[in-house]
Amino acid sequence: MSLMKNPKALLYSLILFLILLILSVGDFSLRDEIKLPFENTIKGKAKITDGDTVKVNGKKIRLSGIDAPESYYRGKKQTCYLNSEKIYCGDIAKKKLIEKIKNNSISCKIEKEKDAFNRFLGECFLKNESLSKFMVRSGYAFDFKKYSKNKYAKDEKYAKDNKLGFWKTKFEYPWVWRDKVRSNIIKE
């Protein structure tokens, strides 16, 4: 059967030809057309600076999409209340991440853009387990919806429903607490 007598076969052949032609052109690059979220990977031993920030090979990496209470921000430590007792929740979040990583190497998929503080943004993994997911699911960090597009919303719900980590305390979300510090509402 010839292609001229079968319009569907002619159309499919033409589409296939055009696709092959486009892909064979030397100057065409999918990389130029598609914005890849991750540019490279940084691997090595981590120094924990906060519940959502690590330093690997001298590079400061902010775990993108999550937010943990502050262990130190503008001279202040974020606090929470557990059974009316004041606790330093920023220090607790940092300690939880230290306990998780221990002395192991981690691997961080780094995004193309840095944050406002010139830190690398990325998702870090310990033996293929996302540290961001771990921190949120265990209740020691929160889904930073402003940046995460709800990537960790289910993990946060799990922690909240099971009263894990800070969900068994009285706390302020870190972004709310930082706004209050910047506005001089919190002076301690």
Secondary structure, DSSP 4 states (H G I P E B T S, - for coil): --GGG-HHHHHHHHHHHHHHHHHH-TT--HHHHS--SEEEEEEEEEEEEETTEEEETTEEEEETTEE---SSBTTB---EEETTEEE-HHHHHHHHHHHHHTT-EEEEEEESS--TTS-EEEEEEETTEEHHHHHHHTTSSEE-HHHHTTTTHHHHHHHHHTT-GGGGSB---HHHHHHHHHTT----
